[in-house]
Amino acid sequence: MQKNLRQKKLLSLIRARPFATQAELRDSLERAGVPATQSSLSRDLEELGIVKHRGHYTVPKSNGAAARGLLSLDLSGDNLVIARTEPGLASAVAVEIDAAAISEIVGTLAGEDTIFVAVRDQKAQRVAMKKIWELFG
């Protein structure tokens, strides 16, 4: 199963009803025909910015990252994080990422609605993603 399809189903499930544990989420994904390991589910939750609020997983309100232009972060290869933004806001988001001086980030390259965030290695990808979400959260 492709990661983006699994993540879309995960978002759909979390918006539909409350889940208190990752085990409940994984069971629901599997019943929906979407296999997921605990580790892939945990990574998906982090990448999607899903948080636990009052004992249940929830999608954060859009007053954070999306309101400031950042829509999503995805991994690409071993040295890139791809950031998607609202149209026309990639440059502004990249400037904010650069200004944060995140040590794992080597540099950014912004287009209209996409930013390539270069990192030192594969380990730095996840750390950089987490710090970017925290920056825009």
Disulfide bonds with the S-S distance in Angstrom:
none
